[in-house]
């Protein structure tokens, strides 16, 4: 029905929408617009996954996460963004890519959706540190089963990492096959990028 911008920043925008509700009537809904993101379960030939330990100010502590980053506006595909982030954050390239899951991070208030890939056939490449956040990253490898145990123990709480690690474990153990690396991404956020 109507929409009003409250804040437009570098990474997100906040708007308030007046919406017609499915059951009748109207309601105000705050919506955080986001560029969307990608994350990568980088699995080496021994079955170890590379995780990063990174400070996250909203939670006030370091979290174990997958290499990840924002989708750039324009024509960058999710796969191209994943390749870029894997190289920038942990200095790896991969020859095999599979789409694991798309994660609507918190659809009650944001349109942020993260596409998580499984990457194999890893090789080391030069890492170009892009800024303060990436300079502070600590990368460590864990056997995939240990990373899954960390999820179930509450030691990994980042949503894309939780879902990506569990999905990768399912694929690796033969319970599923994933989707092509260029699978359709119908929930990719577009509103913020089009501003």
C-alpha positions in Angstrom: 0.0 0.0 0.0 2.7 2.5 1.0 6.4 2.5 1.9 8.7 5.0 3.7 12.5 4.9 3.9 13.8 5.3 7.4 17.5 4.8 6.7 19.6 4.0 3.6 23.1 2.9 4.4 26.1 1.3 2.6 25.0 -2.3 3.3 21.3 -2.1 4.3 18.2 0.0 4.1 15.3 0.2 6.5 11.8 1.0 5.3 8.4 0.8 6.9 5.6 -0.6 4.8 1.9 -0.3 5.3 0.6 -3.6 4.0 -2.8 -5.2 3.4 -2.7 -8.4 5.5 -4.0 -11.7 4.0 -6.6 -12.0 6.8 -7.9 -8.4 6.2 -6.9 -5.1 7.7 -3.6 -3.3 7.4 -0.4 -3.4 9.4 3.0 -1.6 9.6 6.0 -3.8 8.8 9.6 -2.8 9.2 11.8 -4.3 6.5 15.6 -4.4 6.3 16.7 -4.5 2.7 20.0 -6.3 2.0 22.2 -7.1 -1.0 22.1 -10.8 -0.3 25.2 -12.9 0.2 27.0 -16.1 -0.5 28.9 -18.6 1.7 31.2 -21.5 0.9 31.7 -24.9 2.5 35.3 -25.4 1.1 36.0 -29.1 1.5 39.5 -30.4 0.9 40.6 -33.9 -0.3 40.8 -35.1 3.3 37.3 -34.1 4.1 38.2 -31.0 6.1 36.3 -27.8 5.9 37.8 -24.3 6.2 36.1 -22.1 8.8 36.9 -18.6 9.7 36.8 -17.1 13.2 35.6 -13.5 12.9 34.5 -10.8 15.4 30.8 -9.9 15.0 29.9 -6.7 16.8 26.1 -7.3 17.2 26.9 -10.4 19.2 30.0 -8.9 20.8 32.3 -11.9 20.1 34.0 -14.0 17.5 32.0 -16.5 15.6 32.9 -19.6 13.6 31.6 -19.0 10.1 32.1 -20.1 6.5 34.0 -17.9 4.1 31.2 -15.5 2.9 30.4 -12.1 1.6 28.0 -9.8 0.0 26.7 -10.1 -3.5 27.9 -7.1 -5.4 25.3 -5.2 -7.3 25.1 -5.4 -11.1 25.7 -8.6 -13.0 27.8 -10.6 -10.6 26.5 -14.1 -10.3 26.3 -15.9 -7.0 28.9 -18.3 -8.2 31.3 -15.5 -9.2 30.8 -13.9 -5.8 31.5 -17.2 -4.0 34.7 -17.6 -6.0 35.8 -14.1 -5.2 35.0 -14.4 -1.5 36.8 -17.8 -1.2 39.9 -16.3 -2.6 39.7 -13.0 -0.7 39.0 -14.5 2.7 41.0 -17.7 2.8 43.2 -17.8 -0.3 41.5 -20.8 -2.0 40.1 -21.6 -5.4 37.9 -24.6 -6.3 37.3 -26.6 -9.5 34.0 -28.2 -8.4 30.9 -26.2 -7.2 27.5 -27.3 -6.1 24.6 -25.2 -4.7 23.7 -26.6 -1.2 21.0 -24.3 0.2 19.5 -20.9 0.1 18.9 -19.4 3.6 16.4 -16.7 4.3 18.3 -15.3 7.3 15.3 -13.8 9.2 12.3 -13.4 6.9 10.2 -11.8 9.6 12.1 -8.5 9.1 14.7 -8.8 6.3 14.9 -9.8 2.7 18.5 -11.1 3.2 19.0 -14.5 1.6 22.3 -16.3 1.5 23.2 -18.9 -1.1 25.6 -21.6 0.3 27.9 -23.5 -2.0 29.9 -26.7 -1.6 33.4 -26.2 -3.2 35.8 -29.0 -3.8 39.0 -29.5 -5.8 40.7 -26.8 -3.8 44.0 -25.1 -4.7 45.8 -22.3 -2.9 45.8 -18.9 -4.5 47.1 -15.5 -3.4 44.9 -13.8 -0.9 44.1 -10.2 -1.4 43.1 -8.7 1.9 40.3 -6.2 1.2 39.8 -4.4 4.5 39.8 -4.4 8.3 37.3 -7.3 8.6 39.2 -9.6 6.3 42.6 -8.7 7.8 41.2 -9.9 11.2 40.0 -13.3 10.0 41.5 -16.4 11.5 41.1 -19.5 9.2 41.2 -23.0 10.5 40.4 -26.4 9.0 38.2 -29.0 10.8 37.1 -32.4 9.8 33.5 -32.0 8.4 32.1 -34.3 11.1 33.8 -32.2 13.8 32.3 -29.0 12.4 28.9 -30.7 12.5 29.5 -31.6 16.1 30.4 -27.9 16.7 27.0 -27.0 15.2 25.1 -29.4 17.4 27.0 -28.3 20.5 26.1 -24.6 19.9 29.6 -23.6 19.1 28.6 -22.6 15.6 25.6 -20.3 15.5 25.9 -18.4 12.3 22.8 -19.4 10.2 24.4 -19.9 6.8 27.2 -21.9 8.5 24.8 -24.1 10.4 22.7 -24.9 7.4 25.6 -25.1 5.0 27.6 -27.5 7.2 24.6 -29.8 7.8 23.7 -29.7 4.1 27.3 -30.5 3.1 27.4 -33.4 5.5 24.2 -34.8 4.0 25.7 -34.5 0.5 29.0 -36.0 1.4 27.4 -38.9 3.1 25.3 -39.6 0.1 21.9 -38.4 1.5 21.5 -35.8 -1.3 23.3 -34.4 -4.3 22.8 -30.6 -4.1 21.8 -28.4 -7.1 23.9 -27.1 -10.0 26.1 -24.2 -9.2 24.0 -22.0 -11.5 20.7 -23.1 -10.1 17.9 -20.5 -10.2 17.9 -18.1 -7.2 14.4 -16.8 -7.1 14.7 -15.3 -3.6 17.9 -13.3 -4.3 17.3 -9.8 -2.9 17.1 -7.1 -5.5 15.5 -4.1 -4.0 18.5 -2.6 -2.2 20.8 -3.2 -5.2 18.4 -1.4 -7.4 18.5 1.8 -5.3 
